Structure formats: structure tokens, C-alpha cells
């Protein structure tokens, strides 16, 4: 079986909003004693059928749909979901409410454990951010035993938002809802999605940190922050520090109104303000003269779910992008002051990329929270300037911290690999992995239309435009070549499938806004890549390339010591979503094709290799969410 190590025009994340009046979307549910429950709606069967048709037909473009029926080793027990069959189950099933339908759809897509496969619905996802303001950590004691604890910094974090908290920081968690804490941890792995590796999905339960575009952010973890909670409270039995008797607390969920949600006072205003269609929900014909189409081509309601800084509209679609999608937007909870790096940032630091020199004078650090930035050229320039300045200050070894890095610009990942490792066969002309694209019937028809009439895409905007791709020898295709041909027919889990021939890289030279240095900036063997396993998409592309081709070391922060830890998640090439696919279809005038999905009627949205870490760093109380302490420990263990 051919194992794909990159996704191209493959991922989907449905960004959907509703056309029509709010009453078209559902009817008010039965009266309830809970005033919040009164905004519930029953399932509208027409809308349900529309959602399922859109998801089903969009799956024809998703690279891994057939692979995910039963993934190859080592993930055959982690990824086993037949999405077409599951959609048929959902079609037949009755639901008490639209919310129940949405939860089932959301969690079904997440069972693919692929951060590029998601269904989001703005009526529920991110409308409120739901907290149990008690983040947890998996801590390792001096004797090597591991236990779940309330995070040492929990009170400082939660009391800033909810002043009525009591200080339970550091307490050992004995039971969650009367059961062993890891029962809850493992239950979360079944619904959190995004990552193939079981250990990484376990780790999402716990708190962590990330370098954001403006500050150091605190990630609450799936225990403390949930997108779609089904309970109002959680019961914790804990043992406080310096006490001998357990105590049980019933903690309520708290909600904060979503930063991008629109206010409402009743069912009608909720639906009107948050659920009806926005201009960018569905794709557009880019050749249309309709002003609404031009506006929709700019706005993207799905952007709130991308795990990257919000990008200016003029950058949307301009550069190859591969980024994780999640039903919860990026965290805006701040890392407590006492945990933020106190080191002075080195010149070149900006936004998501911060550079530091550790006190040993020889270890440089790049904290990189995303491969996206609001300024494409400045992101590349800053990475180069920061590394050059670290070298000028005496750094001879490098720690790259990509914790919770959801990906971003593909060429930024290529660029960072290239400038660290220098010009060599593994970085030029391709600083990455081999590429293939799924070549379904409709995808081939899109390319056929572009070949027949190149003027359908004069701006070279469409992913399927032949001019935007290179062959296996890195020679650009001309406008008259159907680059998906000759189709490579394969059978995956008993299902026939089709892929393109092997493709070349898409970044050098035009994807690099500056000339790279003529020599390596660091010995790649003196580079350590650090993450909590939540390194996805373009981040995975960078990490795997550095480890596989250059001999760089990898570290996963935390994790259960008897569970294998993977240092990254799904690697990817260019990813797209329903809106992008729909734009390709409409612009090539194929909306009437029998395989083309209809316009959505709701405000929703839609590599199989082992990558074990060189070091699974146990998190002690001293190291918990403390970046500088972690970097110093990593340097001492792997770079001394």
C-alpha cells in the first residue's frame, strides 16, 4: 500500500452558514424550566439532508477518507471510522434537537483523528466558551510516579477570569465523577479528534502553553475548556497539599460569550445573528461581476476555527497554507506572568516567533507558535534575522519550541528547514516530503475545464490550476496539462481510489521572499524540536523533515510514561475547505455536476508513519507550563 506523507487539496473543514430566514432553520423546542434550554430547536429534516449531502460530497476531495476506514500501522487501532457509513447512520437516526445532531456530526468527523477533517457550526461552536476553571496537569514526582493534579498555576489563571475561585492549585486528583482520572482522560481521546496518536489526544486533556501573535497564551486543556459540554457540573475528589483526608467538590461549568459571537436575546435573534448565511459561507464564481460575490471572495467565516493568527483578507488563498481546524478558536487566556519567559527577546522576534539566548550563552531558542503571520514576508525575514542574531550572540545549538503550533504557510516550513540546514540535497529544490493529490472524478473535471479555458482563472487563484504545480522533476506544468493524469488507481481498505502521479515542491524559489543564506546557520544535529505532540500540518512538515532528513532530535513534553508519544500530528501540503472547493467548482462552471455539493443551508463548516519522540520529558511541578525551565532541561539532557 502506498502511504501518503502529505495532503494536497485534500483536507476539508466545512464553514457553513444558513441562507434564508431564521425560521427556515428549525422550530423552537419544547418548553423547559431552564431559560437557556428554550433557545433549542428541533431538527429541520431539509437542513439535515443538505448538511449530510455537502459533507458527503466534500469527502470525495479529502485525501484520507478511505485510509481512515482502518489506518495503517501504527495507527490501525486509533483511526477506524468509515465516514460514508457514519453519514448514512446519521441520516437514518432521529435526534431530540438540532444540538444533539450537531454533537454527533462534530464528534463523528473528529473520529478521523485528522485535524483537517472537521464540522463546525457557529450556532453552537464558539458561541460560548465553556470552562471548568480548574485546569489539570499530569505531574511526575521525584520517584517517577505520575498523578493527575490541579495545575500548580490554576488559581492564578482562573481567578483572573472568575474572582470567586478557591485555591486548589497543586492538589492531587483522586477521582473525576467518581472514577479514576484516566477514565476521563481516555474518554476524551474518543471525542477530541485532530491527532492520530493516542498519547497526543491524552495530552490534550491537560493544560499547556503557546506563543501567540501578541502574547504567551495559556491553553486550558480539554478538561477545563470544552466546545460542546453535555454536563453542567463535574465532581472532583482531591487531596490537597499537606492534607491527609480527601475532599470532594462539585464544580460548575462557567461560560464566557464567544469573542466572535453576536449578541442575542431570544431564539429569533440568536438564529438571525449567529446562524444565517454570511457572504463567505459558500464558494463563489470568481469571474462573476456580482458585488456580493466579490465580497464573499474576501470574507471567510471559517477563519475563526483555524489554529493560527487571524490573517488579513488580502493574504487569503495567496500562499499555500496547511493549518489545523478546531471547533474551539485559539485561546486568549494569558500565561501567568511568573511563567512567561523573563529572558530578553533577541532582535528578529515578532508576533508568533520569539528568539531567546539561554543563560548558558550557547543555546538559542526559537519559540514558534504558528507558521502563519499577518505579514508573509516579515515572517520569513524575522525567522532569518532572529537565527542570524542568535549566532552572532554565540549560540551554537538551537531549541525550537513548537508546542500547540497548528501549522500555517507551507513555504514558511520549507524556509525554516532550509535556512537552518543550509543548501543540500535534502533542502533544494525540495525541503520537504513527496506529494500526491487525490484525483476523483470531479477534481479531474475541474482541471479539464481549466485546461480547456485558462481564462477561467487569470489570477492563478485556484488550487487545481495546472500552472500552480510542478511535476516530480520540479518542472512547472503548463496551462494545457491535466496534472492529475495519468491517474494512479489504488485499492484502499477494499475501496477503489485514485491519486495523481508524484508531484514536485511548490515553494522554491517563488515562495521565498528573500534569498536564503549560502551556508547552514546551525548543525541540524544540534537542533532539538520541542512540543507537546500538538504540532500539526505545516509544523509536522517541518518537524518530520528535520528529524528524518537532518538528524534533529525531538522531545514531547509530558504524557503518560507507558504510552508511546508522537512528536507531531498529521503532516500536510495544501489544505482546503468546503468554501474553497465550492469556489473551484463554481469558477469552472461545474456546479451542475452530479458530484458537486449544493450550497450549504447552515452556519457550519467542514501520512501514516510512526514519529516517536527521542525524549518524553516528564513534567514535574517545576517544569509545568514554564517554557524557560523546559528549554534549560532539554538543553541539559540532549545538547550537552
C-alpha positions in Angstrom: 0.0 0.0 0.0 1.3 3.4 -0.8 1.5 5.6 2.3 0.8 9.2 1.7 3.0 11.5 3.7 1.4 14.8 2.6 -2.1 16.0 1.8 -2.7 18.2 -1.2 -6.0 19.8 -1.9 -7.1 17.2 0.5 -8.3 18.4 3.8 -11.7 19.8 4.4 -13.3 21.9 7.1 -16.8 23.0 6.4 -17.5 26.6 7.0 -21.3 26.8 6.7 -23.9 29.4 7.3 -27.6 29.5 6.6 -29.3 31.2 3.7 -32.9 32.3 4.3 -34.9 33.5 7.2 -34.1 32.2 10.7 -37.4 30.3 10.9 -36.2 28.1 8.0 -33.6 26.5 10.2 -35.7 24.9 12.9 -38.6 25.3 15.2 -38.4 26.1 18.9 -38.1 23.1 21.1 -40.4 22.1 23.9 -40.7 24.5 26.9 -38.2 23.9 29.7 -37.6 25.2 33.2 -34.1 26.2 32.1 -34.4 29.5 30.2 -31.3 28.7 28.2 -32.9 25.5 27.0 -35.7 27.5 25.4 -33.4 28.5 22.6 -33.1 24.9 21.5 -34.6 23.9 18.1 -35.8 20.7 16.7 -34.1 19.2 13.7 -35.2 20.5 10.3 -35.0 17.5 8.0 -34.4 19.6 4.9 -31.4 21.3 6.5 -30.1 18.0 7.9 -30.2 16.4 4.4 -28.4 19.4 3.0 -25.6 19.2 5.6 -25.1 15.5 5.0 -25.0 15.9 1.2 -22.4 18.7 1.5 -20.2 16.7 3.9 -20.6 13.5 1.8 -19.7 15.1 -1.5 -16.8 17.1 0.1 -15.3 13.9 1.4 -14.7 12.9 -2.2 -11.9 15.5 -2.1 -10.4 14.5 1.2 -7.2 12.5 0.8 -7.7 10.1 3.7 -11.4 9.1 3.6 -10.7 5.5 2.6 -7.5 5.3 4.6 -9.4 6.2 7.8 -11.7 3.2 7.5 -8.8 1.4 9.0 -5.5 3.3 9.2 -2.2 1.5 8.5 0.1 0.7 11.4 0.9 2.2 13.9 -2.5 3.8 14.0 -4.8 1.0 13.0 -6.4 0.9 16.4 -6.5 4.7 16.7 -8.2 5.6 13.4 -11.0 3.3 12.4 -14.0 5.2 11.0 -16.0 4.7 7.8 -17.2 8.2 7.3 -19.6 7.5 4.4 -21.3 4.7 6.5 -21.4 7.0 9.5 -23.2 9.7 7.5 -25.7 7.2 6.4 -26.3 6.2 10.1 -26.8 9.9 11.0 -29.2 10.3 8.0 -31.4 7.4 9.4 -31.2 8.4 13.0 -33.6 10.7 14.8 -32.5 13.4 17.2 -34.2 15.2 20.1 -32.7 18.5 19.0 -30.5 20.2 16.5 -27.8 20.4 19.1 -27.8 16.6 19.5 -27.4 16.3 15.8 -24.6 18.8 15.7 -22.7 17.0 18.5 -23.0 13.7 16.7 -21.8 15.2 13.4 -18.9 17.0 15.1 -17.7 14.0 17.0 -18.1 11.7 14.1 -15.8 13.7 11.9 -13.4 14.0 14.8 -13.1 10.3 15.0 -11.0 10.5 11.9 -8.4 12.0 14.3 -7.3 14.3 11.5 -7.0 18.0 12.2 -8.1 18.7 8.6 -11.4 16.9 8.9 -13.9 18.8 11.0 -17.5 20.0 11.0 -18.2 23.3 12.8 -21.5 25.2 13.3 -21.4 28.7 14.5 -24.8 28.4 16.2 -23.0 26.3 18.8 -19.3 26.1 18.3 -17.6 29.2 19.9 -21.0 30.8 20.6 -19.9 30.4 24.2 -16.6 29.3 25.6 -17.3 26.8 28.4 -15.0 26.4 31.3 -14.5 24.4 34.4 -11.9 26.9 35.7 -9.7 24.2 37.1 -7.0 23.2 34.6 -5.2 19.9 35.2 -1.7 18.7 34.7 -0.1 15.2 34.6 2.9 15.6 37.0 5.8 13.3 37.7 7.2 13.1 41.2 10.9 12.6 42.1 10.4 8.8 42.4 9.0 8.7 38.9 5.3 8.1 39.8 2.7 10.0 37.8 -0.5 11.5 39.0 -3.1 13.9 37.8 -3.0 17.2 39.7 -4.8 20.5 39.5 -2.2 22.6 37.7 0.2 24.5 40.1 -0.8 27.8 38.4 -4.5 27.0 38.2 -5.7 29.6 40.8 -3.7 32.4 39.2 -5.2 31.6 35.8 -8.8 31.0 36.8 -9.1 33.8 39.4 -8.2 36.4 36.8 -11.4 35.5 34.9 -13.6 34.2 37.7 -12.8 36.0 41.0 -14.8 33.7 43.2 -12.4 30.7 42.9 -10.9 28.9 45.9 -7.2 27.9 45.7 -6.9 24.2 45.0 -3.7 24.5 43.0 -1.4 21.5 43.1 -3.9 19.2 44.6 -3.8 15.6 43.6 -6.9 14.5 41.7 -8.1 11.1 43.0 -11.4 10.8 41.2 -13.3 12.6 38.4 -17.0 11.9 38.6 -16.3 9.0 41.0 -13.9 7.3 38.6 -10.1 7.0 38.1 -8.9 10.3 36.4 -7.6 8.4 33.4 -11.0 7.1 32.7 -11.9 10.7 31.9 -8.6 11.3 30.1 -9.2 8.2 27.8 -12.9 9.1 27.2 -11.7 12.5 26.0 -9.4 10.8 23.4 -12.6 9.5 21.7 -14.0 12.9 21.0 -11.2 15.4 20.8 -10.0 14.5 17.3 -7.2 16.2 15.4 -4.4 13.8 16.2 -3.8 10.2 15.2 -1.6 9.4 18.2 -3.4 8.2 21.3 -0.8 9.8 23.6 -1.3 13.2 21.9 -5.0 13.0 22.4 -4.5 12.1 26.0 -2.3 15.1 26.4 -5.0 17.5 25.1 -6.8 16.9 28.4 -4.2 18.8 30.3 -3.1 22.4 30.3 -0.2 23.7 28.2 1.2 26.9 26.7 1.6 28.5 23.3 3.3 31.5 21.8 0.5 33.7 20.4 0.8 36.6 18.0 0.6 39.1 20.8 1.5 37.3 24.0 2.2 34.0 25.6 -1.1 32.1 25.8 -2.3 29.5 28.3 -4.1 26.5 26.9 -6.7 25.3 29.5 -6.9 21.8 28.1 -10.0 19.7 27.3 -10.9 19.1 30.9 -11.1 22.7 31.8 -12.4 24.1 28.4 -14.9 22.3 26.2 -16.6 23.4 23.0 -19.7 21.2 23.4 -20.2 20.1 27.0 -23.1 17.7 27.8 -23.0 18.3 31.6 -23.4 21.3 33.8 -21.0 20.2 36.5 -18.1 17.9 37.3 -17.3 16.2 40.6 -13.6 16.2 41.7 -12.3 14.2 44.6 -8.9 15.6 45.5 -6.2 15.5 48.1 -4.8 18.9 48.9 -1.1 19.5 49.6 -0.2 18.9 53.2 -3.5 17.3 54.0 -4.4 13.6 54.7 -8.1 13.5 54.0 -9.7 13.6 50.6 -12.3 16.2 49.7 -15.0 16.2 47.0 -16.0 19.4 45.2 -18.8 19.8 42.6 -17.6 22.4 40.1 -20.0 24.1 37.7 -19.2 24.9 34.1 -18.8 28.7 33.5 -19.4 30.3 30.2 -17.9 33.3 28.5 -19.6 34.8 25.5 -17.5 34.0 22.4 -15.3 36.8 21.1 -16.7 36.5 17.6 -20.3 35.6 18.5 -23.1 38.2 18.1 -25.3 39.2 21.0 -28.9 37.8 21.1 -31.9 37.9 23.5 -34.1 35.2 22.2 -34.3 32.3 19.7 -35.1 34.6 16.8 -32.2 36.9 17.4 -29.8 34.0 18.2 -30.6 32.4 14.8 -30.6 35.7 12.9 -27.3 37.0 14.4 -25.3 33.8 14.5 -26.8 31.1 12.3 -27.9 32.7 9.0 -25.6 32.8 6.0 -22.7 35.1 5.7 -21.3 36.3 2.4 -18.3 33.9 2.6 -20.1 30.7 3.7 -20.3 29.1 0.3 -17.9 29.4 -2.6 -18.2 32.0 -5.4 -17.6 32.2 -9.1 -14.5 34.4 -9.2 -15.5 35.6 -12.7 -18.8 37.0 -11.5 -19.5 40.7 -11.6 -21.9 40.4 -8.7 -20.7 42.7 -5.8 -21.9 40.1 -3.3 -19.7 37.5 -4.9 -16.7 39.8 -4.7 -17.3 40.5 -1.0 -17.8 36.8 -0.3 -14.4 36.0 -2.0 -12.8 38.1 0.7 -14.6 37.2 3.8 -14.1 33.7 5.4 -16.3 32.8 8.4 -14.3 29.7 8.8 -11.1 31.6 9.7 -12.2 31.7 13.4 -11.6 28.0 13.7 -8.2 27.9 12.1 -5.4 27.4 14.7 -3.4 30.3 13.6 -3.5 34.1 14.0 -6.2 35.8 12.0 -4.8 36.7 8.6 -5.6 39.8 6.5 -8.1 39.1 3.8 -5.6 40.0 1.1 -3.5 37.0 2.1 -6.3 34.5 1.9 -5.5 32.0 -0.8 -2.4 33.8 -1.9 0.1 31.4 -0.5 0.0 27.6 0.1 -1.5 27.0 3.5 -1.9 24.0 5.7 -3.4 24.6 9.1 -5.4 22.7 11.8 -9.1 23.3 12.3 -10.7 23.0 15.7 -14.2 23.7 17.0 -12.7 25.9 19.7 -10.9 29.1 18.5 -7.4 29.9 19.6 -7.1 30.6 23.3 -6.9 34.2 24.5 -6.2 33.2 28.1 -2.8 34.6 29.1 0.1 32.6 30.6 0.6 33.9 34.2 3.4 36.5 34.5 5.6 34.3 36.7 5.7 31.6 33.9 6.3 33.9 30.9 9.9 33.9 29.7 11.9 36.6 31.6 14.7 36.5 29.0 15.1 39.4 26.7 13.8 38.7 23.2 16.6 38.7 20.5 16.3 41.0 17.5 14.2 39.4 14.9 11.4 38.4 17.4 8.0 39.4 16.2 4.5 38.1 16.6 4.4 34.3 16.8 8.2 33.9 16.6 10.3 34.8 19.6 14.0 34.3 19.9 16.0 34.0 23.2 19.5 33.1 24.3 19.6 30.9 27.4 21.9 31.8 30.3 24.5 29.2 29.2 25.3 31.6 26.3 25.4 28.8 23.7 21.8 27.6 23.4 19.4 29.7 21.3 15.7 29.2 21.4 13.0 29.8 18.8 9.5 29.7 20.3 7.3 29.4 17.2 3.5 29.3 17.9 2.5 29.2 14.3 3.8 29.1 10.7 1.4 31.9 9.9 1.7 35.6 10.5 -0.2 38.7 9.5 2.8 39.7 7.2 4.0 36.8 5.0 7.4 38.5 4.0 8.1 39.7 7.6 7.5 36.2 9.0 10.3 34.8 6.7 12.6 37.8 7.3 12.1 37.6 11.1 13.0 33.9 11.1 16.2 34.6 9.2 17.2 37.7 11.2 16.5 36.0 14.6 18.6 33.0 13.8 21.4 35.2 12.5 21.4 37.2 15.6 21.4 34.1 17.8 24.5 33.0 16.0 26.1 36.4 16.4 25.5 36.2 20.2 27.3 32.9 20.4 24.6 30.3 20.0 25.9 27.1 18.5 22.8 24.9 19.3 19.1 25.5 19.0 15.9 24.6 20.7 12.7 25.1 18.5 9.6 25.0 20.7 6.5 24.4 18.5 4.1 23.5 21.3 0.5 23.8 20.1 1.6 25.0 16.7 -1.3 24.3 14.4 0.6 24.9 11.1 0.3 27.7 8.6 2.2 28.7 5.5 3.8 25.6 3.8 6.6 27.7 2.4 7.5 29.1 5.9 8.1 25.5 7.0 10.3 24.9 4.0 12.1 28.2 4.6 12.9 27.4 8.2 14.2 24.0 7.3 16.3 25.5 4.5 17.9 28.3 6.5 18.8 26.1 9.5 20.2 23.2 7.5 21.7 25.1 4.5 21.8 24.2 0.8 21.9 20.4 0.3 20.1 17.6 -1.4 17.5 17.5 1.4 16.7 21.2 1.2 17.0 22.1 -2.5 15.0 22.1 -4.6 12.6 20.4 -2.1 12.8 20.9 1.6 10.0 18.6 2.4 8.3 15.3 1.6 6.8 13.8 -1.5 3.4 14.9 -2.6 0.3 13.3 -4.2 -3.2 14.6 -4.7 -6.5 12.7 -4.7 -7.8 12.6 -8.2 -11.5 12.0 -8.0 -13.9 12.4 -10.9 -15.0 15.9 -10.1 -11.4 17.0 -9.3 -10.3 15.8 -12.8 -13.2 17.6 -14.4 -12.2 20.9 -12.7 -8.7 20.5 -14.2 -10.1 19.6 -17.6 -12.2 22.8 -17.6 -9.1 24.9 -16.6 -7.1 23.3 -19.4 -9.8 24.0 -22.0 -10.2 27.6 -20.9 -7.3 29.0 -18.9 -9.1 32.4 -18.7 -11.4 31.0 -16.1 -8.6 31.6 -13.7 -6.5 34.5 -15.0 -5.2 35.3 -11.5 -4.0 31.8 -10.9 -6.0 31.6 -7.7 -7.5 28.1 -8.0 -5.7 25.2 -6.3 -6.4 23.0 -9.3 -4.8 25.3 -11.8 -2.0 23.4 -13.6 0.3 26.4 -13.5 0.4 26.2 -9.7 2.0 22.8 -9.6 5.3 21.1 -10.7 5.9 17.5 -11.8 8.1 15.0 -9.9 11.2 16.6 -11.6 10.1 20.0 -10.2 9.3 21.3 -13.7 6.2 23.6 -13.7 3.2 22.2 -15.6 2.0 24.4 -18.4 -1.6 25.5 -18.6 -2.6 22.8 -21.1 -1.6 19.9 -18.8 -4.0 18.0 -16.7 -1.6 17.4 -13.8 -3.8 14.8 -12.2 -3.2 12.5 -15.2 -2.3 9.7 -15.6 -4.4 8.7 -12.7 -2.8 6.1 -10.3 -5.6 3.7 -9.4 -5.3 2.0 -6.0 -7.4 0.0 -3.6 -7.5 1.2 0.0 -9.3 -0.9 2.6 -11.2 -2.6 -0.2 -12.3 0.7 -1.7 -11.2 1.8 -5.2 -9.5 5.2 -5.1 -7.4 7.4 -7.5 -4.5 9.7 -7.0 -2.2 11.9 -9.1 1.3 10.9 -10.1 4.0 12.2 -7.7 4.3 15.9 -7.6 7.1 18.4 -7.0 7.6 21.1 -4.5 5.7 24.4 -4.6 7.9 26.8 -2.7 11.3 27.4 -4.3 12.1 30.0 -5.5 8.9 32.0 -5.8 7.6 31.1 -2.3 10.7 32.5 -0.6 10.5 36.3 -0.4 14.2 36.5 0.4 17.4 34.7 -0.8 18.3 32.1 1.8 21.9 32.0 3.2 24.6 30.1 1.4 25.6 28.1 4.5 23.8 26.3 7.3 23.0 28.5 10.3 23.1 25.6 12.7 24.3 22.0 12.7 20.9 20.2 12.4 22.2 17.5 14.8 22.5 20.3 17.4 18.8 21.2 17.0 16.1 19.9 19.3 12.4 20.3 18.3 10.1 20.5 21.4 6.3 20.2 21.5 3.5 18.6 23.5 2.7 16.5 20.4 0.3 19.1 19.2 2.4 20.1 16.2 0.2 19.8 13.1 0.1 20.4 9.4 3.0 22.7 8.3 4.5 22.2 11.7 4.5 18.5 11.2 6.1 19.0 7.7 9.0 21.0 9.3 9.5 18.6 12.3 9.4 15.4 10.3 11.8 16.8 7.6 14.3 18.0 10.2 14.1 14.7 12.2 14.0 12.4 9.2 16.5 14.0 6.8 18.7 16.1 9.1 19.0 14.1 12.3 17.5 16.7 14.6 16.2 15.5 17.9 12.6 15.6 19.1 11.1 16.0 22.6 7.5 15.6 23.7 6.5 17.4 26.9 4.7 15.2 29.4 2.5 12.3 28.6 1.9 9.0 30.3 5.2 7.2 30.6 3.7 3.8 29.4 2.1 5.3 26.3 4.2 6.0 23.1 4.5 9.7 22.4 4.5 11.0 18.8 6.2 14.4 18.3 3.8 15.7 15.7 0.4 15.1 14.2 -0.9 14.9 10.6 1.6 16.3 8.1 0.2 18.2 5.2 0.6 20.1 2.0 -2.1 22.5 0.8 -5.4 22.1 2.6 -8.7 23.5 1.6 -12.3 23.6 2.9 -15.8 23.4 1.5 -15.8 27.1 0.7 -12.6 26.7 -1.3 -13.8 23.6 -3.1 -17.1 25.3 -3.9 -15.2 28.2 -5.4 -13.2 25.9 -7.7 -16.5 24.2 -8.8 -18.4 27.5 -9.4 -15.5 29.2 -11.1 -15.1 26.3 -13.6 -18.9 26.3 -14.1 -19.4 22.8 -12.7 -22.0 23.5 -10.0 -24.4 21.4 -12.0 -22.2 18.3 -12.0 -23.9 15.4 -10.2 -20.9 15.1 -7.8 -20.9 18.8 -6.9 -22.1 19.6 -3.4 -25.0 22.1 -3.1 -24.7 25.4 -1.2 -24.9 24.9 2.5 -28.0 26.0 4.3 -26.5 26.3 7.8 -23.7 28.4 9.6 -21.4 25.4 10.0 -18.2 24.3 8.5 -16.1 21.4 7.4 0.6 10.3 6.5 0.6 7.2 8.1 4.1 6.9 9.7 5.4 6.4 13.2 7.1 9.5 14.6 8.2 8.6 18.1 10.0 11.3 20.1 13.6 10.9 21.1 12.7 12.1 24.6 9.5 12.0 26.5 10.2 14.7 29.1 8.4 14.1 32.4 6.7 17.2 33.6 7.5 18.0 37.2 5.9 20.8 39.3 9.0 22.9 38.5 8.6 22.4 34.7 4.8 22.7 34.5 4.0 25.3 31.8 7.3 27.0 32.4 8.9 27.5 29.0 12.3 28.6 30.2 12.7 25.8 32.7 11.7 23.3 30.0 14.2 24.7 27.5 17.0 24.6 30.1 16.1 21.0 30.9 16.0 20.0 27.3 19.4 21.6 26.6 20.9 19.9 29.6 19.6 16.4 28.5 20.1 16.5 24.8 22.6 19.2 23.8 25.3 19.0 26.4 
